[in-house]
Amino acid sequence: MATHPGAVLTPAIVARGLTRRFGRVTAVDGIDLEIPRARIYGFLGPNGSGKSTTIRMLCGLLHPSAGTVQVLGHEMPRDAERLRPRLGYMTQKFSLWDDLTVAENLDFMARVFDLDRHRRRSRFEAVTDEYHLAPLLQQRAGTLSGGQRQRLALAAATLHEPELLMLDEPTSAVDPQSRRDFWESLFALVARGVTILVSTHYMDEAERCHELAILADGRIVAQGAPKRLMGTIPARVVEIEAEDTVQARAVLLEDDAVLSVAQLGTRLHVLLRPDTPRPAERCADRLHDAGVAARSTVVGASLEDVFVAATGFKLTSHVAAAD
């Protein structure tokens, strides 16, 4: 997948005004995207924010209600069949066959992708080695652990060496170590020139992406490199160390300038409106007046802070911090 040193590559994905309605419900509401090649681009958002619907439109599984989509230079969904050999897709739910062995699943997918005998054999050996599947080849897929199923699903999705890989919440059912290993595999694919679009509700995974779109109610509410988003957050961030965190939280939430308060162990992470003067002193004064002993310090923003400031959501089980 090498390119000429002076070549200027068009974006892998360009979407303008992308919209999808289901009856009276607008699941995706006029989003614009421009995703560069050989990068990991992430969608971060809670359940129902439009992540999966957007991915399904981008790979041609759903027709947009409005807007335009170009993927690898092809118009979607018109060119979906022509583009299919260049795409890989991995769903949140394991979608291979439980009653087939690992080897049988891979062989079946190789035939689905119409790989000839020589390439089928070479690719089978390559993904078996890369995703450590050799000891599992004769085991039925239904008996695999969550992490093993994930490795098999990624092997199947990359068997035909796609240029663009779309992953819809691929790590939601696996342990933290398997998630870390999975991301190392993604970076190895990017190093070979593959473009990856991944949706997630894990903050630590979103921070690993080269670029990120935060979605809420079907719209993109923030977009850019995670580090840039954290550096330009529309809020002030204060960390509180208090003897009584429960009382301190209750006091701070009564302040109109406070957007959210999250507890991190024995500390509180407070977001205030961006125009709040002297935010640390404001928090300290509020707590002092309420008789709560505390120490307040202005700190840098986390990606969770960016999410809260952009969407108004508080961290829930649907949008998770790092394990």
Sequence and secondary structure as in RCSB ss.txt:
>XXXX:A:sequence
MATHPGAVLTPAIVARGLTRRFGRVTAVDGIDLEIPRARIYGFLGPNGSGKSTTIRMLCGLLHPSAGTVQVLGHE
MPRDAERLRPRLGYMTQKFSLWDDLTVAENLDFMARVFDLDRHRRRSRFEAVTDEYHLAPLLQQRAGTLSGGQRQ
RLALAAATLHEPELLMLDEPTSAVDPQSRRDFWESLFALVARGVTILVSTHYMDEAERCHELAILADGRIVAQGA
PKRLMGTIPARVVEIEAEDTVQARAVLLEDDAVLSVAQLGTRLHVLLRPDTPRPAERCADRLHDAGVAARSTVVG
ASLEDVFVAATGFKLTSHVAAAD
>XXXX:A:secstr
    TT     SEEEEEEEEEETTEEEEEEEEEEE SSSEEEEE  TTSSHHHHHHHHTTSS  SEEEEEETTEE
ETTTHHHHGGGEEEE SS  S TTSBHHHHHHHHHHHTT  HHHHHHHHHHHHHHTT GGGTTSBGGGS HHHHH
HHHHHHHHTT  SEEEEESTTTTS HHHHHHHHHHHHHHHHTT EEEEEESBHHHHHHSSEEEEEETTEEEEEE 
HHHHHHS SSEEEEEEES HHHHHHHHTTSTTEEEEEEETTEEEEEE TT SSHHHHHHHHHHHTT  EEEEE  
  HHHHHHHHH     TTSB   
